[in-house]
Protein backbone atom coordinates (compact mmCIF):
# COMPACT_ATOMS: atom_id res chain seq x y z
CA UNK A 1 0.00 0.00 0.00
CA UNK A 2 1.28 3.44 -0.88
CA UNK A 3 0.94 6.41 1.41
CA UNK A 4 1.18 9.75 -0.31
CA UNK A 5 1.04 12.77 1.99
CA UNK A 6 -0.97 15.62 0.57
CA UNK A 7 1.22 18.35 1.95
CA UNK A 8 4.49 18.96 3.71
CA UNK A 9 2.58 19.02 7.00
CA UNK A 10 1.24 15.52 6.22
CA UNK A 11 4.79 14.28 5.64
CA UNK A 12 6.01 15.66 8.96
CA UNK A 13 2.92 14.38 10.75
CA UNK A 14 3.42 10.88 9.30
CA UNK A 15 7.01 10.73 10.56
CA UNK A 16 5.99 12.13 13.94
CA UNK A 17 3.11 9.66 14.27
CA UNK A 18 5.40 6.72 13.54
CA UNK A 19 7.98 7.92 16.02
CA UNK A 20 5.33 8.74 18.62
CA UNK A 21 3.71 5.32 18.21
CA UNK A 22 7.07 3.63 18.78
CA UNK A 23 7.76 5.81 21.79
CA UNK A 24 4.29 5.22 23.24
CA UNK A 25 4.77 1.48 22.84
CA UNK A 26 8.16 1.70 24.51
CA UNK A 27 7.07 3.88 27.39
CA UNK A 28 3.75 2.08 27.89
CA UNK A 29 5.35 -1.36 27.94
CA UNK A 30 8.19 -0.11 30.10
CA UNK A 31 5.70 1.43 32.54
CA UNK A 32 3.67 -1.79 32.71
CA UNK A 33 6.75 -3.91 33.25
CA UNK A 34 8.10 -1.32 35.68
CA UNK A 35 4.97 -1.44 37.81
CA UNK A 36 5.03 -5.22 37.91
CA UNK A 37 8.78 -5.26 38.58
CA UNK A 38 8.27 -3.17 41.69
CA UNK A 39 5.86 -5.80 43.01
CA UNK A 40 8.32 -8.70 42.61
CA UNK A 41 10.37 -9.88 45.57
CA UNK A 42 14.12 -9.87 45.58
CA UNK A 43 15.75 -13.18 46.39
CA UNK A 44 19.29 -12.87 45.06
CA UNK A 45 20.40 -9.48 46.34
CA UNK A 46 19.99 -7.93 42.90
CA UNK A 47 18.45 -4.47 42.80
CA UNK A 48 15.24 -4.48 40.79
CA UNK A 49 15.27 -1.66 38.31
CA UNK A 50 12.92 -0.39 35.65
CA UNK A 51 13.64 1.01 32.21
CA UNK A 52 13.04 4.49 33.62
CA UNK A 53 16.04 3.93 35.91
CA UNK A 54 18.28 3.69 32.80
CA UNK A 55 17.04 7.06 31.53
CA UNK A 56 19.32 9.95 32.61
CA UNK A 57 17.74 13.16 33.85
CA UNK A 58 16.84 15.52 31.00
CA UNK A 59 16.88 12.76 28.38
CA UNK A 60 13.29 13.45 27.25
CA UNK A 61 14.26 16.93 26.04
CA UNK A 62 17.39 15.60 24.31
CA UNK A 63 15.36 12.92 22.52
CA UNK A 64 12.83 15.44 21.27
CA UNK A 65 15.63 17.69 20.01
CA UNK A 66 17.27 14.76 18.17
CA UNK A 67 13.97 13.77 16.58
CA UNK A 68 13.31 17.31 15.36
CA UNK A 69 16.85 17.50 13.98
CA UNK A 70 16.28 14.19 12.15
CA UNK A 71 13.12 15.54 10.55
CA UNK A 72 14.86 18.74 9.48
CA UNK A 73 17.92 16.90 8.09
CA UNK A 74 15.84 14.46 6.05
CA UNK A 75 13.62 17.14 4.56
CA UNK A 76 10.54 15.37 5.83
CA UNK A 77 8.75 18.68 5.81
CA UNK A 78 8.78 18.91 2.02
CA UNK A 79 6.04 17.71 -0.33
CA UNK A 80 7.79 14.53 -1.49
CA UNK A 81 5.83 11.31 -1.15
CA UNK A 82 6.84 8.63 1.33
CA UNK A 83 6.15 5.21 -0.12
CA UNK A 84 5.67 2.34 2.29
CA UNK A 85 8.66 0.01 2.10
CA UNK A 86 10.87 2.61 0.40
CA UNK A 87 14.16 3.91 1.79
CA UNK A 88 12.30 7.02 2.97
CA UNK A 89 9.97 4.80 5.00
CA UNK A 90 12.78 3.72 7.31
CA UNK A 91 13.25 5.18 10.76
CA UNK A 92 16.75 5.05 12.23
CA UNK A 93 17.57 4.57 15.87
CA UNK A 94 17.30 7.97 17.51
CA UNK A 95 18.70 8.67 20.95
CA UNK A 96 21.91 8.99 22.92
CA UNK A 97 24.44 6.83 24.69
CA UNK A 98 24.01 8.84 27.89
CA UNK A 99 23.84 6.49 30.86
CA UNK A 100 23.25 6.58 34.60
CA UNK A 101 26.82 6.24 35.89
CA UNK A 102 25.94 4.94 39.36
CA UNK A 103 24.41 1.79 37.81
CA UNK A 104 27.78 0.72 36.39
CA UNK A 105 28.96 -2.48 38.08
CA UNK A 106 25.70 -3.00 40.00
CA UNK A 107 23.89 -6.34 40.18
CA UNK A 108 20.40 -5.67 38.84
CA UNK A 109 17.23 -7.45 37.83
CA UNK A 110 15.11 -6.00 35.02
CA UNK A 111 12.14 -7.24 32.98
CA UNK A 112 12.19 -7.05 29.21
CA UNK A 113 12.02 -8.77 25.85
CA UNK A 114 14.75 -10.72 24.08
CA UNK A 115 15.92 -9.71 20.61
CA UNK A 116 18.27 -12.49 19.48
CA UNK A 117 21.18 -11.79 17.18
CA UNK A 118 20.55 -15.11 15.46
CA UNK A 119 18.23 -18.07 15.61
CA UNK A 120 19.29 -21.68 16.06
CA UNK A 121 17.48 -24.98 16.47
CA UNK A 122 18.54 -25.36 20.11
CA UNK A 123 17.38 -21.87 21.14
CA UNK A 124 20.78 -21.28 22.77
CA UNK A 125 22.01 -17.71 23.01
CA UNK A 126 25.35 -16.43 24.25
CA UNK A 127 24.30 -12.85 23.58
CA UNK A 128 21.13 -10.93 22.80
CA UNK A 129 19.57 -7.52 23.20
CA UNK A 130 17.15 -6.85 26.04
CA UNK A 131 14.54 -4.22 25.18
CA UNK A 132 11.58 -2.66 27.04
CA UNK A 133 8.81 -3.61 24.60
CA UNK A 134 7.84 -6.42 22.28
CA UNK A 135 8.85 -6.06 18.64
CA UNK A 136 11.59 -3.50 19.21
CA UNK A 137 14.36 -3.56 16.58
CA UNK A 138 12.39 -6.01 14.43
CA UNK A 139 8.93 -4.57 13.76
CA UNK A 140 9.48 -1.02 14.96
CA UNK A 141 12.46 1.36 15.08
CA UNK A 142 14.91 0.50 17.85
CA UNK A 143 14.51 2.25 21.17
CA UNK A 144 17.17 4.83 22.06
CA UNK A 145 20.55 3.20 22.84
CA UNK A 146 20.15 3.97 26.54
CA UNK A 147 16.98 1.87 26.53
CA UNK A 148 18.75 -1.25 25.21
CA UNK A 149 20.95 -3.69 27.13
CA UNK A 150 23.43 -5.93 25.31
CA UNK A 151 23.31 -9.15 27.37
CA UNK A 152 26.10 -11.73 27.34
CA UNK A 153 25.71 -15.19 28.86
CA UNK A 154 28.51 -17.61 29.64
CA UNK A 155 27.52 -20.35 29.20
CA UNK A 156 24.84 -19.70 26.60
CA UNK A 157 21.27 -19.82 27.89
CA UNK A 158 18.22 -21.49 26.42
CA UNK A 159 15.43 -19.09 25.55
CA UNK A 160 12.48 -21.08 24.27
CA UNK A 161 10.02 -18.24 23.84
CA UNK A 162 11.40 -14.89 22.67
CA UNK A 163 7.85 -13.53 22.38
CA UNK A 164 7.26 -13.47 26.14
CA UNK A 165 8.89 -11.14 28.67
CA UNK A 166 11.68 -12.37 30.91
CA UNK A 167 13.57 -11.33 34.00
CA UNK A 168 17.26 -10.77 33.28
CA UNK A 169 19.62 -10.57 36.23
CA UNK A 170 23.30 -9.78 36.20
CA UNK A 171 25.97 -7.13 36.52
CA UNK A 172 25.11 -4.01 34.54
CA UNK A 173 27.78 -2.00 32.75
CA UNK A 174 27.69 1.35 31.00
CA UNK A 175 29.40 0.21 27.84
CA UNK A 176 28.51 0.96 24.26
CA UNK A 177 27.85 -1.91 21.87
CA UNK A 178 27.09 -1.44 18.17
CA UNK A 179 25.27 -4.11 16.15
CA UNK A 180 23.29 -4.45 12.94
CA UNK A 181 20.04 -4.68 14.90
CA UNK A 182 20.58 -1.71 17.20
CA UNK A 183 23.18 0.02 19.33
CA UNK A 184 23.12 -0.35 23.11
CA UNK A 185 24.42 1.99 25.80
CA UNK A 186 24.32 -0.68 28.50
CA UNK A 187 25.71 -4.17 28.83
CA UNK A 188 24.94 -7.01 31.22
CA UNK A 189 26.89 -10.09 32.26
CA UNK A 190 23.93 -12.42 32.78
CA UNK A 191 23.79 -14.53 35.93
CA UNK A 192 20.13 -15.55 35.88
CA UNK A 193 17.22 -15.57 33.47
CA UNK A 194 13.65 -16.61 34.13
CA UNK A 195 10.19 -16.13 32.67
CA UNK A 196 8.48 -12.94 33.70
CA UNK A 197 5.85 -13.42 36.37
CA UNK A 198 7.98 -15.55 38.65
Secondary structure, DSSP 4 states (H G I P E B T S, - for coil): -----SSHHHHHHHHHHHHHHHHHHHHHHHHHHHHHHHHSPPSSSPEE--GGGGS-TTHHHHHHHHHHHHHHHHTTTSS----TTSGGG-----------GGGTT-EEEEEEEEEESS--TT-EEEEEEEESSTTBTTTBPPPPGGGEEEEEEEEEEE-S-TTS-EEEEEEEE---B--SS--BSEEEEEEEEEETT-
